[in-house]
Amino acid sequence: MMDKVIDLLKNNICIPKILLSNYKDLKINEKELIVLIYILNEKDNLFNPGKISEELNLKLPEVLEIIEKLNSADLITISTEKNNGVLEEVIDLSNLYKKMAYLV
C-alpha cells in the first residue's frame, strides 16, 4: 500500500518556467497562478469549478472570482461546446500560451 502512495506522490505536474518566473508580468497573484497551474495540468479541458474548489481547498466563490479575473485578463476563455449531444463548458488556454510566448 505504501508503495502505491509513494508512486502517486511521484506524479509530476508541469509548470512552464516562464509562467512561474513571470506570473507578475501577467498581472496575476499567487492564488491565480495556482489555479492556472491546476488547469494546465488537467487531462481534460472541462470547466468544473466545484472540482477546482475541492482539490485546491478553496471556497467555490473564490474559485469563481479567480476564474473571472483570469478570463477578464484574457488569459483563459470559457466557452460552450457540444460533445455527443451534451453541452459542456470548456477552458481554452490559447491566450495564456500566446502571452507566455511574448515573455520569452
BELZI-V746493 format. One record per residue. RES is the residue in one letter. PSI is psi as a letter, one per 20 degrees, with the letter a starting at -180 (* if undefined). Layout:
RES,PSI
RES,PSI
This chain:
M,g
M,h
D,h
K,g
V,g
I,g
D,h
L,h
L,h
K,i
N,p
N,q
I,q
C,p
I,o
P,p
K,h
I,h
L,g
L,g
S,i
N,j
Y,h
K,h
D,h
L,j
K,l
I,q
N,a
E,h
K,h
E,h
L,g
I,g
V,g
L,g
I,g
Y,g
I,g
L,h
N,j
E,p
K,h
D,r
N,k
L,p
F,o
N,n
P,h
G,g
K,g
I,g
S,g
E,g
E,h
L,j
N,l
L,q
K,q
L,g
P,h
E,g
V,g
L,h
E,g
I,g
I,g
E,g
K,g
L,h
N,g
S,h
A,j
D,k
L,h
I,r
T,p
I,p
S,r
T,p
E,q
K,p
N,o
N,l
G,j
V,p
L,p
E,q
E,p
V,q
I,p
D,p
L,j
S,g
N,h
L,g
Y,h
K,g
K,h
M,h
A,h
Y,h
L,i
V,*
